[in-house]
């Protein structure tokens, strides 16, 4: 039950009590090739695997020592007793058990001493107990009984005053709060707490701690475990939720926490214990399901049952699954011949997530459900998952073998609607909420311009060549994000931790819309002017999200004093900078129009008057917000518009004859993008090429 608020943490600094002999501040990694893409060799032998594990651990610990906090981190990330770092220290336990470098063990003990061996502040919450697993290790490696005294005291008090709440999970924005987190009512808790309870029974010889863990595990399993799918719902809120294709929603990292938690719990119970038998049964069922749904590239999808051809790599769930499978094979619970191919694929995928400097990428940021993720995303708990996987793989002493994964090219085509949940309105803007990707959404009546509700203020769509956004408010205008790189970016920007008006490695917002329809937005002709449609009730549906195209539909109801409606569909394809638009409108106060804002000093270009099929109007000039060359173009069919291209002094526009049959396209070429257009002559050729393709 994480705190899932995201804020800017670039200025946060926190001291880490690690050995100065081992650690030094590290330079933040730049987006780069993964280590494995530079070499075909996959590390399988223990010495090779451990070397990679230590490289990843050293990068992470050095960055922690320097005060670095990952991007898109949650506010509790710097908490030295919290779950984010606690999960990393669980991985460090296994590394310390196997490495010849004593620095990892010193790091664990130093952290415990700095924490005065205290657990997190929330008394019952499982997330506050995970750091206790490192204290239990420390107590057996030189720290002594004092290392677990506060943990034992906490657990004794919980047993004296056991929680009595149910397991139904409320929404995080519910003003009553989420009281079920006094128990283990969410999947992540199975990793966070039970192993500490079981190990405390081992150390003290008192079975009461293990009995509590077994009872609570049985309760949460009966409640959250889907006996048909052999997967755990993250919590009860997901029982009836479905993905875009009607599939049940099982979160990869959520089930990863469970499988890894089981791998840590089972060895702490004796053979013949009924609790162990129950856990082994679930472990085997989950493992069988997981190898059946593993992606061809070795990763597991962020939403486990989603279309694997449309899902991005995600390394934290994959790390926990790889750990669980490797442990299960070594423990004799999983047949090696059946499970080793999936294990090898998972391990190969994890090695590809390691940057050349040791940074571990593709880690989905803090959340409670499937989200988007990129190669540059890292988090402490993801490194913990990698260390668990690496050490378990090293234990197997695998023979070198061929790459069993099938790599697919990145899918840069996507439609994105990222909406903030749980934010607080401060100084006219929602802040400190968490953004969730939406497939279908109705904009609330209280939404206002610049309120921060949606990342970059609305719906976005992009190909490998260009990105666009539609303001989901009374403007309904279209803006341009210029892309210098082909990878998908829209899911990563505009969430309060960046400024997309500043140049970034991927590009920036390069267009000024003003009070016009921007480039290709649908408006209404009023008083001889192409105007924005105005206030309406707006609903969005993302219909297709790659790999070949992205398609989204937007419905605006009740503008023009409640009389008018408009439904617009936007589509973009891989390898193209053009957006194709089809729309149906009714009862507007004037004809529906689309057009281009006419910036000062631009050159206006139009197709030949006798052009067959598609015609165009376009402008070229130093009209980008980067103060360099940008060409924008509108493509239309002359027989569908009235009077050809019009100029109202602010916009170049066309008026559609039939409001129920609006079809057109628009696109842009920027001097810094990958299309190769660098001047006016190049833009003319670009226009000819686009026209030729449309007419084909």
Order of alpha helices (4+ residues) and beta strands (2+ residues): alpha-alpha-alpha-alpha-alpha-alpha-alpha-alpha-beta-beta-alpha-alpha-alpha-alpha-alpha-beta-beta-beta-beta-beta-beta-beta-beta-beta-beta-beta-beta-beta-beta-beta-beta-beta-beta-beta-beta-beta-beta-beta-alpha
